[in-house]
């Protein structure tokens, strides 16, 4: 009995120490004190003391530990460590770890999350959004841009340059705006609610491209010359990376440059002879400045001791001899400038390398470092914009459009699609603000921006599809009054570029997150790669036992939190969202455990088991997205109106986490380990349900009313002047709401047969006059109904054209450097 008491005490105290992640030495001291106390009270147990002594001997730092445990483990680690190319290594090292690290490591500090400053625009930035951005929206007629001109008007182009849209990220000292990431995202979001072409035209020079690369890596001479010109719009930049043979595998670009001697400005200089064939390059048809990625070779060793330098970036004026631009692609029929660029044996001087010759071969690192930040701004803004339009217009349309004498938003089938639009739009705005907010804090969270790019563009596509379903025929007829079509056809573009979404989900989110967010794996990899074997073993020994304690702690935390459904987790104690924090903590611990076990059992094979990696990435992604919702709700002051939206978003995110774990365990090759993990992570099976019909109804009810929540969720949506299609829909929506009480009176009288209309067909006006004469509605109410019906009837119409009026060639129109030959 004494031994049993001792062993039970050891198990309980050890589990507690692991749960709170105690340090090794502290843990052994506490265990020794517990055994001593048990020995005094219940008598000594030599078995327990023997176990304690053996554990202390093997686990305490010593040469014995290195020879028996760490040394063999290091050899095994080197065997299972997946091979890594230079491009993969540089991509892995790009960016920072932020809140994703807390979520990945199993014990997120929610107070830390809530203490992050709320993102906010400066007065100058807000003014730019309210004035210059608003004015640019007014200058753009998106239907004409897409279907007639195939380009922005000359007036819009001139305003983009003059107002400083092309220099939003450039510092003031060079004549730029020096705007925050939040301002950049906000401008793009607002423009995208009006015109994808305008948004893309503005966002590309402020995203990955010559301007950003110059800011971070350019020489003083390059910055002083080009940045003011870019800020003033005197230069239109583009950046060429993608080749026909190298899309997702950007490191395999065949475009090359050979260091050699040649003539430049009448002098013989050392330079580079370039040959390239690029495609899908946004702004290339109108660019004056080409950023180019290529592989640099120096066979004669004119600039150093190497022959193969690797990917290098250079800046080339497009009027330079041999540079070919001007032809166009038409991505999904959108009119933003996009096309190929080619060159054969084009000679450029060495000082056209971005950063100078010392940055030869550093191009891939430069690109992935910039992408680790920019990926979270522009394309997520497009997804958010599409959803904001879908939310505001679908809610309005579902209220004004009637079938069977009832607004279509009252039908449960319609409500189901509308709830998805509502919940996703709330989540998108939350994720947008938190993601760009991190960038403005000086962080470059590469995993989080990959999550944002993938999920926010996918949600944008889903909301666009649901909005089209609700609008039905109103959504599929092209014309000036169709406010959905442009967003609907543009979303696949956002999904395809800056890392195709299939690649991002299957390889990047967990593949990068597992190494970067883990507290020890990357350091262990570095220790294993240390050429000094003794030093590497010493480093690995320390890391390994920290890792063992970390993994054991995750096991205990996961088991406790799974059995208690998260109730044992530390979470903010006040408010309506405590259970959400607890459940997210539970799945955070589960992710930490499953990731560790998977990496241990599968090693390098986990990299090739893309669908397994993707499912763990889905868990991390949904934990992050739910976090942004809780953070956004907190930043708004926890309004009661938001609670249904918060519950819908978090519940569905938890459902997706649980589903991802179920699919992971069902497909994990190590079946015994899968069964054990499933019992620990999901001891009671799959229990979390998606948001129910009642919660869906609450979301849609707010969507179909004129309220602060609707305005806040869809802020930045450009409605335009009274003659614009979205402004018309908004006016009809508000008129129908204003006449709602009178409409109910009229409907009730009609149902009860209180109106005598005589025989034959009758118009709505006949009905109103009869109701007014019968005293069922007042003259004022009749006027409200009359106006509501007029506006309602107008906005449910679709465009129709004279035959052949818009029979525009698929590649016709446009006036800006467009030789559209194949």
C-alpha distance (Angstrom), angle and dihedral (degrees) to the residues before:
residue distance angle dihedral
X1 . . .
X2 3.81 . .
X3 3.79 91.5 .
X4 3.81 90.9 47.8
X5 3.81 90.9 52.8
X6 3.80 90.6 48.8
X7 3.82 92.4 48.8
X8 3.79 92.6 46.4
X9 3.78 90.3 50.9
X10 3.81 90.3 49.4
X11 3.81 92.0 51.0
X12 3.81 94.6 47.2
X13 3.79 95.4 45.1
X14 3.82 93.5 42.6
X15 3.80 90.7 50.9
X16 3.79 90.8 49.2
X17 3.79 92.0 48.9
X18 3.79 90.6 49.5
X19 3.80 91.9 46.9
X20 3.81 91.7 55.4
X21 3.82 90.6 39.6
X22 3.77 97.0 -121.6
X23 3.80 120.0 -169.8
X24 3.83 117.8 -100.3
X25 3.81 97.2 -112.5
X26 3.80 92.7 43.8
X27 3.79 89.6 49.2
X28 3.78 94.6 51.6
X29 3.79 90.9 46.7
X30 3.81 91.2 52.2
X31 3.82 92.4 46.0
X32 3.79 90.8 49.3
X33 3.80 90.2 51.3
X34 3.82 91.2 48.8
X35 3.82 92.3 50.6
X36 3.79 90.4 47.8
X37 3.80 91.1 51.2
X38 3.82 91.4 48.0
X39 3.80 89.9 49.2
X40 3.81 91.1 52.9
X41 3.80 94.6 46.6
X42 3.81 102.9 34.3
X43 3.77 102.8 16.9
X44 3.83 129.4 -98.9
X45 3.80 123.9 -58.0
X46 3.77 112.1 -156.4
X47 3.81 90.7 -167.5
X48 3.80 91.2 58.8
X49 3.77 92.9 44.6
X50 3.82 89.3 48.5
X51 3.81 91.9 53.3
X52 3.79 89.5 48.0
X53 3.82 92.3 49.7
X54 3.82 94.0 48.9
X55 3.81 91.5 47.7
X56 3.79 91.2 48.6
X57 3.80 91.4 48.1
X58 3.80 94.3 50.0
X59 3.79 100.5 36.2
X60 3.79 102.8 38.6
X61 3.84 113.8 90.4
X62 3.81 108.3 -86.5
X63 3.82 142.4 126.6
X64 3.82 87.4 -100.9
X65 3.82 90.6 60.0
X66 3.80 90.9 50.6
X67 3.79 94.4 49.2
X68 3.81 98.0 42.9
X69 3.80 102.1 35.3
X70 3.80 118.1 5.0
X71 3.81 97.6 45.0
X72 3.84 96.2 52.7
X73 3.81 90.0 40.6
X74 3.81 90.8 53.7
X75 3.81 91.5 51.8
X76 3.80 90.5 50.4
X77 3.78 91.3 45.8
X78 3.80 91.2 54.7
X79 3.80 89.8 51.6
X80 3.82 96.8 50.2
X81 3.80 94.8 38.2
X82 3.81 105.9 113.4
X83 3.81 116.9 -119.5
X84 3.80 111.9 -104.7
X85 3.78 129.2 -158.1
X86 3.79 121.9 -141.6
X87 3.81 91.1 -107.3
X88 3.80 90.6 51.1
X89 3.80 90.5 48.6
X90 3.79 92.6 51.2
X91 3.81 91.8 46.1
X92 3.80 89.8 49.9
X93 3.78 92.9 51.6
X94 3.80 94.3 47.2
X95 3.77 119.3 106.5
X96 3.79 133.9 3.2
X97 3.78 138.5 -77.6
X98 3.82 114.1 -116.4
X99 3.80 132.6 150.8
X100 3.81 88.4 -19.3
X101 3.80 87.4 70.4
X102 3.80 91.7 57.0
X103 3.80 91.6 49.4
X104 3.79 93.5 46.1
X105 3.79 95.2 49.0
X106 3.78 95.7 58.4
X107 3.78 104.5 -119.0
X108 3.83 109.8 74.2
X109 3.79 116.7 -171.2
X110 3.79 101.5 -136.0
X111 3.78 93.7 -172.1
X112 3.79 87.6 59.1
X113 3.81 89.1 54.4
X114 3.79 94.4 48.6
X115 3.81 91.1 47.4
X116 3.81 92.8 60.2
X117 3.82 106.8 112.6
X118 3.79 115.7 -99.8
X119 3.83 110.2 -108.6
X120 3.80 112.8 -112.0
X121 3.79 136.8 173.4
X122 3.77 120.0 -120.8
X123 3.80 118.4 -118.7
X124 3.81 89.9 -103.1
X125 3.79 92.2 50.1
X126 3.80 93.1 47.1
X127 3.79 89.8 50.4
X128 3.80 90.6 52.0
X129 3.81 90.6 52.1
X130 3.81 92.7 46.8
X131 3.79 96.7 44.4
X132 3.80 119.3 16.6
X133 3.82 94.6 32.5
X134 3.79 91.0 45.3
X135 3.81 90.3 50.3
X136 3.81 92.9 50.1
X137 3.81 89.1 51.9
X138 3.81 88.7 54.1
X139 3.79 91.1 52.3
X140 3.80 92.8 56.5
X141 3.80 125.7 80.6
X142 3.77 99.5 -172.8
X143 3.80 96.7 -164.1
X144 3.79 91.8 54.2
X145 3.80 90.7 43.8
X146 3.80 91.9 54.5
X147 3.79 102.1 34.6
X148 3.80 109.1 25.9
X149 3.79 114.2 20.6
X150 3.81 99.3 24.1
X151 3.78 85.6 -150.1
X152 3.76 143.3 59.0
X153 3.77 113.7 -87.2
X154 3.81 118.8 -96.7
X155 3.83 87.0 -111.8
X156 3.81 91.6 56.0
X157 3.81 92.2 46.9
X158 3.79 91.4 50.1
X159 3.79 92.0 48.1
X160 3.81 92.0 49.4
X161 3.79 88.9 56.3
X162 3.81 98.4 39.7
X163 3.81 96.3 45.6
X164 3.81 93.0 51.8
X165 3.82 100.9 -111.9
X166 3.80 91.1 139.2
X167 3.80 93.1 55.0
X168 3.79 103.3 47.5
X169 3.82 93.7 123.3
X170 3.81 96.3 38.4
X171 3.84 115.0 102.9
X172 3.78 119.5 -107.3
X173 3.79 91.1 -115.9
X174 3.80 87.4 69.4
X175 3.81 94.3 43.4
X176 3.80 97.2 -94.9
X177 3.79 132.1 126.4
X178 3.83 96.9 -113.7
X179 3.80 90.2 -149.4
X180 3.78 125.1 178.3
X181 3.79 123.6 -108.0
X182 3.81 87.2 -106.7
X183 3.81 90.7 56.5
X184 3.80 91.5 46.4
X185 3.81 90.3 51.1
X186 3.81 92.5 44.5
X187 3.79 94.1 51.9
X188 3.81 92.4 47.9
X189 3.81 91.6 46.4
X190 3.79 93.3 52.4
X191 3.80 93.6 45.1
X192 3.80 91.1 48.3
X193 3.81 91.4 56.8
X194 3.80 85.4 62.1
X195 3.80 105.7 30.8
X196 3.80 133.4 -1.8
X197 3.80 88.7 -158.3
X198 3.80 93.0 57.1
X199 3.81 92.1 44.2
X200 3.81 94.4 50.8
X201 3.81 92.1 44.3
X202 3.80 89.4 55.8
X203 3.78 99.8 38.0
X204 3.81 100.1 51.1
X205 3.84 97.5 64.1
X206 3.81 87.7 47.9
X207 3.80 94.9 47.1
X208 3.78 130.3 54.5
X209 3.77 105.2 -20.3
X210 3.79 145.7 88.7
X211 3.81 94.8 -50.1
X212 3.80 96.1 55.1
X213 3.79 93.6 39.9
X214 3.79 90.9 50.3
X215 3.80 91.6 49.7
X216 3.78 92.5 54.8
X217 3.80 104.0 31.5
X218 3.82 111.1 9.6
X219 3.78 123.0 119.7
X220 3.79 118.0 -112.0
X221 3.79 90.4 -105.0
X222 3.82 92.1 50.7
X223 3.80 92.4 48.5
X224 3.80 94.5 45.9
X225 3.79 92.6 50.4
X226 3.79 104.6 37.1
X227 3.81 107.2 30.0
X228 3.84 95.7 63.3
X229 3.80 90.0 46.1
X230 3.79 91.5 49.4
X231 3.81 91.3 47.3
X232 3.80 91.6 52.3
X233 3.78 93.1 46.2
X234 3.78 92.5 -116.3
X235 3.78 87.1 126.0
X236 3.81 123.9 46.5
X237 3.82 106.9 -156.4
X238 3.77 133.1 -155.9
X239 3.77 132.2 173.3
X240 3.80 123.1 -140.7
X241 3.80 117.7 -154.4
X242 3.82 109.8 129.6
X243 3.80 119.2 84.1
X244 3.81 129.8 -175.0
X245 3.80 89.4 -105.6
X246 3.81 97.3 38.1
X247 3.79 119.8 52.9
X248 3.81 114.4 131.7
X249 3.80 88.8 6.2
X250 3.79 91.2 62.5
X251 3.78 91.0 161.7
X252 3.80 89.1 68.2
X253 3.81 95.8 65.0
X254 3.81 110.3 147.8
X255 3.82 93.5 -155.5
X256 3.77 108.3 115.4
X257 3.76 145.2 -172.5
X258 3.80 125.2 -157.2
X259 3.79 119.3 -155.0
X260 3.78 107.9 -128.6
X261 3.79 143.5 131.9
X262 3.78 120.9 -83.0
X263 3.77 145.8 146.3
X264 3.80 122.1 -79.2
X265 3.81 125.8 165.1
X266 3.80 89.0 -8.7
X267 3.80 94.6 -54.6
X268 3.79 133.8 100.9
X269 3.80 108.1 -118.5
X270 3.77 139.3 162.0
X271 3.78 108.3 -97.2
X272 3.77 144.6 135.3
X273 3.81 130.1 -81.2
X274 3.81 105.0 -146.4
X275 3.78 132.9 -161.5
X276 3.79 120.4 179.1
X277 3.78 144.2 158.7
X278 3.81 113.7 -166.2
X279 3.79 133.3 170.2
X280 3.81 140.9 -174.8
X281 3.81 90.4 39.2
X282 3.80 111.1 160.1
X283 3.83 114.7 -135.8
X284 3.82 91.1 7.6
X285 3.84 93.8 123.7
X286 3.82 91.0 59.5
X287 3.80 101.2 25.8
X288 3.77 122.1 127.0
X289 3.81 93.6 -175.7
X290 3.79 122.7 47.6
X291 3.78 122.4 -159.5
X292 3.79 107.3 -159.1
X293 3.81 132.7 -166.9
X294 3.81 116.2 -157.1
X295 3.78 141.8 146.8
X296 3.77 113.3 -95.9
X297 3.80 123.6 -145.2
X298 3.82 128.8 -177.5
X299 3.82 105.9 -170.1
X300 3.81 92.8 168.6
X301 3.82 93.0 44.6
X302 3.77 92.8 -126.1
X303 3.81 94.8 154.6
X304 3.80 103.0 29.8
X305 3.76 147.5 -28.8
X306 3.83 96.8 -70.0
X307 3.78 129.8 85.8
X308 3.82 100.8 -166.7
X309 3.81 111.7 47.5
X310 3.79 98.5 168.1
X311 3.78 129.9 -142.3
X312 3.78 114.3 2.6
X313 3.81 132.3 177.8
X314 3.78 125.7 -140.3
X315 3.81 138.1 177.1
X316 3.81 116.5 -129.8
X317 3.82 128.2 178.5
X318 3.80 106.6 -125.4
X319 3.81 91.2 -132.4
X320 3.80 89.0 62.4
X321 3.84 111.4 119.1
X322 3.80 112.1 -88.5
X323 3.82 97.6 18.6
X324 3.81 110.8 125.6
X325 3.82 120.9 -161.6
X326 3.79 134.1 136.9
X327 3.80 105.6 86.8
X328 3.79 118.4 107.5
X329 3.74 143.3 -136.8
X330 3.81 117.5 -155.9
X331 3.82 106.3 -142.3
X332 3.81 105.3 -154.5
X333 3.80 88.3 -27.9
X334 3.79 92.1 -63.5
X335 3.80 115.6 147.6
X336 3.80 102.2 -138.7
X337 3.77 111.5 119.8
X338 3.78 111.6 -93.7
X339 3.77 129.5 150.1
X340 3.78 150.5 124.9
X341 3.76 129.0 -69.9
X342 3.77 126.3 -162.3
X343 3.76 139.7 175.7
X344 3.79 136.2 176.5
X345 3.79 124.0 -155.4
X346 3.79 92.2 -17.2
X347 3.80 110.4 172.6
X348 3.81 118.8 -144.4
X349 3.82 130.9 170.8
X350 3.81 119.3 -107.1
X351 3.79 93.4 -113.4
X352 3.81 89.4 69.1
X353 3.80 88.0 74.3
X354 3.80 106.3 106.4
X355 3.79 104.6 -106.4
X356 3.79 92.4 11.7
X357 3.78 129.5 -95.2
X358 3.81 92.2 -44.2
X359 3.82 87.3 70.0
X360 3.80 93.4 54.5
X361 3.81 106.4 131.7
X362 3.80 93.4 13.8
X363 3.81 95.5 97.4
X364 3.78 99.1 104.9
X365 3.79 92.5 50.8
X366 3.80 89.6 48.1
X367 3.80 91.8 50.9
X368 3.79 97.9 46.9
X369 3.80 92.1 45.7
X370 3.79 90.3 54.4
X371 3.80 92.6 42.7
X372 3.78 91.3 52.3
X373 3.80 87.4 69.4
X374 3.80 106.2 25.9
X375 3.80 93.8 50.8
X376 3.79 88.2 72.0
X377 3.82 96.9 55.0
X378 3.78 120.6 46.7
X379 3.79 107.7 30.0
X380 3.82 94.1 40.9
X381 3.82 86.0 51.8
X382 3.81 89.6 57.2
X383 3.80 91.7 51.8
X384 3.79 90.5 48.2
X385 3.80 92.3 49.0
X386 3.80 92.8 50.7
X387 3.80 89.8 51.4
X388 3.80 94.5 46.9
X389 3.81 90.3 55.4
X390 3.80 90.4 44.5
X391 3.81 91.7 51.2
X392 3.78 98.2 46.5
X393 3.79 98.0 40.2
X394 3.81 97.1 39.3
X395 3.79 91.9 50.1
X396 3.80 90.0 49.8
X397 3.80 94.6 43.7
X398 3.80 92.9 47.6
X399 3.82 88.4 54.8
X400 3.79 98.3 47.2
X401 3.80 98.4 36.8
X402 3.80 113.0 82.6
X403 3.75 133.5 -167.0
X404 3.80 123.6 175.4
X405 3.82 85.3 9.6
X406 3.81 90.7 -65.2
X407 3.83 131.6 103.8
X408 3.79 105.5 -101.8
X409 3.80 90.8 -128.6
X410 3.81 88.0 71.4
X411 3.80 92.4 65.4
X412 3.79 112.4 96.0
X413 3.80 94.2 -136.5
X414 3.80 90.6 55.8
X415 3.79 90.0 42.3
X416 3.80 91.0 58.2
X417 3.81 92.7 59.3
X418 3.80 92.4 41.3
X419 3.80 91.8 53.0
X420 3.79 89.7 56.7
X421 3.80 89.8 51.3
X422 3.80 91.3 48.9
X423 3.80 97.4 46.6
X424 3.78 95.4 43.4
X425 3.79 93.1 48.0
X426 3.80 90.4 53.3
X427 3.80 90.2 49.4
X428 3.79 92.3 46.6
X429 3.79 93.7 54.1
X430 3.80 90.1 46.7
X431 3.81 92.6 49.2
X432 3.81 91.9 44.9
X433 3.78 93.5 54.5
X434 3.79 96.9 44.1
X435 3.80 94.9 44.4
X436 3.80 97.1 50.0
X437 3.80 88.4 39.1
X438 3.79 88.8 62.4
X439 3.80 90.4 53.9
X440 3.78 90.6 52.6
X441 3.80 88.5 53.6
X442 3.80 87.3 62.3
X443 3.80 95.6 -102.8
X444 3.81 124.1 130.8
X445 3.80 101.2 -160.6
X446 3.80 102.2 -173.3
X447 3.82 96.1 -176.7
X448 3.80 93.5 47.0
X449 3.79 93.1 48.9
X450 3.81 89.1 50.3
X451 3.82 88.6 52.1
X452 3.79 90.1 48.6
X453 3.79 93.8 48.2
X454 3.80 94.3 49.0
X455 3.79 102.3 39.9
X456 3.79 99.1 35.0
X457 3.78 93.9 52.0
X458 3.81 90.5 45.0
X459 3.80 91.2 50.0
X460 3.80 89.2 48.4
X461 3.79 89.4 54.7
X462 3.81 92.3 47.2
X463 3.80 94.5 49.9
X464 3.80 90.8 47.5
X465 3.80 89.8 52.9
X466 3.81 93.0 48.2
X467 3.80 91.1 47.5
X468 3.79 90.5 51.7
X469 3.80 90.1 50.4
X470 3.80 92.2 52.8
X471 3.80 93.2 45.6
X472 3.82 90.5 45.5
X473 3.82 109.3 171.6
X474 3.80 90.8 5.6
X475 3.80 88.1 63.2
X476 3.79 102.3 44.4
X477 3.80 100.2 51.8
X478 3.77 108.7 91.4
X479 3.78 119.0 -137.5
X480 3.80 144.2 106.5
X481 3.81 90.6 -69.6
X482 3.81 95.7 55.2
X483 3.81 105.4 99.7
X484 3.83 95.2 173.2
X485 3.79 105.3 51.8
X486 3.80 99.1 75.1
X487 3.80 93.1 51.6
X488 3.78 91.5 43.7
X489 3.80 94.9 54.4
X490 3.81 95.0 39.3
X491 3.82 98.6 55.5
X492 3.83 95.1 77.9
X493 3.80 87.2 59.4
X494 3.80 92.2 57.4
X495 3.79 89.2 46.8
X496 3.80 91.9 53.1
X497 3.81 104.4 45.4
X498 3.85 134.1 70.8
X499 3.80 89.9 28.2
X500 3.80 115.1 -15.5
X501 3.78 111.0 -104.6
X502 3.80 95.0 -118.1
X503 3.79 88.7 56.2
X504 3.80 92.6 43.9
X505 3.79 94.4 52.0
X506 3.79 98.8 40.1
X507 3.78 101.6 39.5
X508 3.77 113.0 13.4
X509 3.80 112.8 43.0
X510 3.79 100.3 52.5
X511 3.81 95.8 16.6
X512 3.79 90.4 61.1
X513 3.79 96.5 28.2
X514 3.80 94.6 53.9
X515 3.78 91.4 59.5
X516 3.79 102.8 31.6
X517 3.80 98.6 40.4
X518 3.79 96.1 42.7
X519 3.81 110.5 95.2
X520 3.82 94.9 -136.5
X521 3.83 115.3 15.1
X522 3.80 97.8 81.7
X523 3.79 91.7 45.1
X524 3.82 89.1 49.2
X525 3.80 89.5 51.7
X526 3.79 90.0 52.3
X527 3.81 91.2 48.2
X528 3.81 90.9 49.5
X529 3.81 89.8 51.7
X530 3.82 93.4 50.0
X531 3.84 107.7 119.8
X532 3.81 89.4 -150.4
X533 3.82 97.3 81.2
X534 3.80 96.6 -165.2
X535 3.78 93.2 48.0
X536 3.79 91.0 44.5
X537 3.81 91.8 51.5
X538 3.80 92.0 49.3
X539 3.81 90.7 51.7
X540 3.80 92.5 44.0
X541 3.81 92.0 48.9
X542 3.81 92.5 57.1
X543 3.80 93.1 44.2
X544 3.80 95.1 45.1
X545 3.78 95.3 58.2
X546 3.77 92.6 44.3
X547 3.79 85.9 51.5
X548 3.82 91.6 49.8
X549 3.80 91.2 52.2
X550 3.79 90.1 45.7
X551 3.82 92.4 50.9
X552 3.80 93.4 45.8
X553 3.79 89.5 48.9
X554 3.79 90.5 51.2
X555 3.79 89.8 52.0
X556 3.79 91.9 53.0
X557 3.81 93.4 42.7
X558 3.79 92.2 48.6
X559 3.78 93.4 48.7
X560 3.81 93.6 47.8
X561 3.80 94.7 44.2
X562 3.80 93.1 44.4
X563 3.79 93.7 51.0
X564 3.81 91.7 46.4
X565 3.86 93.7 40.6
X566 3.79 87.8 -120.1
X567 3.80 96.6 -54.0
X568 3.79 91.8 124.6
X569 3.82 91.5 59.2
X570 3.77 124.9 107.0
X571 3.80 107.4 -109.7
X572 3.80 137.8 155.4
X573 3.77 102.8 -78.6
X574 3.79 101.0 -149.9
X575 3.76 130.1 71.4
X576 3.77 136.8 30.3
X577 3.80 96.3 -68.8
X578 3.81 102.2 66.1
X579 3.81 93.2 109.2
X580 3.79 90.6 51.2
X581 3.80 91.7 56.3
X582 3.82 90.5 46.8
X583 3.79 94.1 51.2
X584 3.79 92.3 46.6
X585 3.81 89.3 51.7
X586 3.78 88.5 52.1
X587 3.80 94.0 54.9
X588 3.79 91.6 41.2
X589 3.82 88.9 59.4
X590 3.81 90.0 45.6
X591 3.81 91.1 52.4
X592 3.80 91.3 50.7
X593 3.81 91.6 51.4
X594 3.81 97.7 43.6
X595 3.80 92.3 45.2
X596 3.79 91.9 52.8
X597 3.80 94.5 47.5
X598 3.79 91.9 45.1
X599 3.78 93.8 50.9
X600 3.80 90.1 47.5
X601 3.82 95.5 49.0
X602 3.80 100.7 35.1
X603 3.79 101.4 30.9
X604 3.79 110.4 171.2
X605 3.81 90.9 -1.3
X606 3.81 89.2 71.8
X607 3.79 87.4 68.6
X608 3.80 89.5 57.2
X609 3.80 95.0 41.8
X610 3.77 89.6 78.7
X611 3.79 96.9 170.3
X612 3.79 91.7 53.2
X613 3.79 90.3 49.6
X614 3.80 90.4 46.9
X615 3.81 92.2 54.9
X616 3.77 92.8 52.0
X617 3.79 86.9 46.4
X618 3.81 88.1 53.5
X619 3.80 89.4 56.6
X620 3.80 92.3 50.8
X621 3.82 91.1 45.0
X622 3.78 94.8 51.0
X623 3.79 91.4 46.7
X624 3.79 88.4 54.2
X625 3.80 95.5 45.4
X626 3.81 91.6 48.9
X627 3.81 88.5 49.1
X628 3.79 90.9 55.1
X629 3.80 90.6 52.0
X630 3.81 92.5 52.5
X631 3.80 90.6 45.4
X632 3.82 92.5 49.4
X633 3.82 91.3 48.0
X634 3.80 89.9 51.0
X635 3.81 92.0 47.2
X636 3.81 90.5 53.7
X637 3.80 90.7 56.1
X638 3.82 95.9 -99.8
X639 3.83 96.3 -79.9
X640 3.80 115.7 -161.8
X641 3.80 90.1 -132.3
X642 3.82 90.1 66.2
X643 3.79 97.6 52.0
X644 3.82 97.2 90.2
X645 3.80 88.9 50.6
X646 3.79 92.5 48.3
X647 3.80 92.0 48.7
X648 3.81 92.1 47.3
X649 3.79 93.3 49.9
X650 3.79 97.2 44.2
X651 3.78 95.0 42.3
X652 3.79 92.0 51.6
X653 3.81 91.1 45.5
X654 3.81 90.3 52.6
X655 3.79 89.7 47.8
X656 3.80 89.5 53.4
X657 3.82 90.8 48.9
X658 3.79 91.6 52.3
X659 3.81 92.4 44.8
X660 3.80 91.0 50.9
X661 3.82 90.5 52.4
X662 3.82 91.8 48.8
X663 3.81 91.2 52.2
X664 3.79 91.3 44.2
X665 3.80 93.3 53.6
X666 3.82 91.4 44.5
X667 3.81 91.0 56.5
X668 3.80 103.1 33.4
X669 3.86 107.6 122.1
X670 3.82 94.2 -140.7
X671 3.78 97.0 72.6
X672 3.82 98.2 -175.7
X673 3.80 91.8 51.4
X674 3.80 89.7 45.3
X675 3.80 91.8 55.0
X676 3.80 92.4 48.3
X677 3.80 93.0 47.3
X678 3.78 91.7 48.1
X679 3.81 90.9 53.4
X680 3.80 91.0 50.2
X681 3.82 97.6 43.1
X682 3.81 98.1 36.0
X683 3.81 105.1 22.2
X684 3.80 92.7 162.8
X685 3.78 97.1 37.8
X686 3.78 126.8 -114.7
X687 3.79 104.6 -19.8
X688 3.81 108.4 153.5
X689 3.78 116.7 96.8
X690 3.76 129.5 -160.5
X691 3.78 120.4 -109.4
X692 3.80 109.9 -63.5
X693 3.81 130.4 -127.8
X694 3.80 92.6 -95.3
X695 3.80 91.9 56.7
X696 3.81 90.8 45.5
X697 3.80 88.4 54.6
X698 3.80 92.6 53.3
X699 3.80 91.5 53.1
X700 3.78 93.3 49.3
X701 3.80 93.7 44.5
X702 3.82 89.4 60.3
X703 3.79 90.0 44.6
X704 3.82 91.2 58.7
X705 3.80 95.9 50.1
X706 3.78 132.6 76.0
X707 3.81 102.6 -115.0
X708 3.78 145.3 132.7
X709 3.81 93.6 -97.4
X710 3.80 92.3 55.7
X711 3.80 90.9 48.1
X712 3.80 92.7 47.7
X713 3.80 96.0 47.6
X714 3.78 92.0 48.1
X715 3.80 98.1 37.9
X716 3.81 113.1 139.7
X717 3.81 91.0 38.1
X718 3.78 106.6 136.5
X719 3.81 108.3 -136.7
X720 3.79 97.0 172.4
X721 3.77 130.8 -158.2
X722 3.78 122.6 -29.0
X723 3.81 93.3 -87.7
X724 3.83 93.6 55.9
X725 3.84 118.3 103.6
X726 3.81 97.3 -119.5
X727 3.80 91.9 44.9
X728 3.81 88.7 51.3
X729 3.79 91.4 51.2
X730 3.79 90.5 48.3
X731 3.81 91.2 50.6
X732 3.80 91.6 49.1
X733 3.81 90.6 48.0
X734 3.80 92.7 52.7
X735 3.80 92.4 44.2
X736 3.80 91.3 52.1
X737 3.81 90.4 49.2
X738 3.81 90.9 49.0
X739 3.80 90.4 52.1
X740 3.81 95.3 42.6
X741 3.81 97.1 106.0
X742 3.79 92.2 47.3
X743 3.80 90.1 46.6
X744 3.81 90.4 54.8
X745 3.80 90.3 50.9
X746 3.78 91.1 50.3
X747 3.79 93.3 46.9
X748 3.82 91.7 48.9
X749 3.82 91.6 50.9
X750 3.78 91.4 48.2
X751 3.81 93.0 50.2
X752 3.80 92.9 49.5
X753 3.80 93.0 47.9
X754 3.79 93.6 -117.2
X755 3.80 92.4 142.8
X756 3.77 125.8 76.0
X757 3.79 108.6 -153.6
X758 3.77 100.4 160.0
X759 3.77 124.1 -135.4
X760 3.79 130.3 -42.2
X761 3.81 132.0 39.1
X762 3.77 116.4 -36.5
X763 3.76 132.0 -161.6
X764 3.79 127.7 -132.9
X765 3.79 87.5 -106.0
X766 3.80 89.8 56.7
X767 3.79 88.6 53.4
X768 3.81 92.5 49.9
X769 3.78 93.7 49.2
X770 3.79 92.1 48.8
X771 3.80 91.6 48.7
X772 3.80 91.6 48.9
X773 3.80 92.8 48.6
X774 3.80 90.3 48.9
X775 3.80 90.5 51.9
X776 3.79 92.5 -119.6
X777 3.79 92.5 124.3
X778 3.79 129.5 19.1
X779 3.78 124.4 -118.4
X780 3.80 89.4 -107.0
X781 3.80 90.9 51.8
X782 3.79 90.2 47.7
X783 3.80 89.4 54.6
X784 3.80 90.6 51.0
X785 3.79 90.1 50.8
X786 3.79 92.6 45.2
X787 3.81 92.5 52.3
X788 3.80 93.0 43.8
X789 3.80 91.1 51.1
X790 3.80 92.0 48.3
X791 3.78 93.1 51.9
X792 3.79 93.5 39.7
X793 3.80 92.0 51.9
X794 3.79 90.7 50.0
X795 3.80 98.2 51.4
X796 3.80 96.8 47.9
X797 3.81 90.0 59.7
X798 3.79 121.6 98.5
X799 3.80 131.1 -144.3
X800 3.79 122.2 -88.9
X801 3.79 126.6 -176.1
X802 3.75 137.7 -162.0
X803 3.76 110.4 -94.9
X804 3.79 109.9 -80.6
X805 3.82 92.6 4.9
X806 3.80 93.0 122.6
X807 3.79 98.9 25.1
X808 3.79 90.5 134.7
X809 3.76 119.7 166.4
X810 3.79 112.3 -107.2
X811 3.78 88.2 -118.8
X812 3.78 98.8 29.8
X813 3.77 132.2 110.1
X814 3.75 130.0 40.1
X815 3.72 131.4 101.8
X816 3.81 107.9 -145.9
X817 3.81 116.4 100.8
X818 3.78 94.9 -54.6
X819 3.75 117.9 157.2
X820 3.80 92.3 163.7
X821 3.77 97.3 -170.2
X822 3.78 113.8 134.6
